[in-house]
Amino acid sequence: MGLVKELRGFRPKIGKDTFLAENCVIIGDVEIGEQSSIWYQVTLRGDVMPIRIGRQVNIQDGTVVQRNLWGVWGGNC
């Protein structure tokens, strides 16, 4: 499991049966749906606005997500 860190009172919510690579970083207001995959060197930074990732979504190696506007990735959110 990667680094999952609370920020400003928001702790990331990780869905059941979700794969988190050992070196991914998930910070703040982030929700990941069930059966998703967060791969190596991914950073999901919910420090400004929330990040919502739906069910069965695959975020590939090296991706960095940080939103200045509200965002939804994947279906079933």
Secondary structure, DSSP 8 states (H G I E B T S, - for coil): --EEE-BTTB--EE-TT-EE-TT-EEEEEEEE-TT-EE-TT-EEEEEEEEEEE-TT-EE-TT-EEE-SS-EEESS--
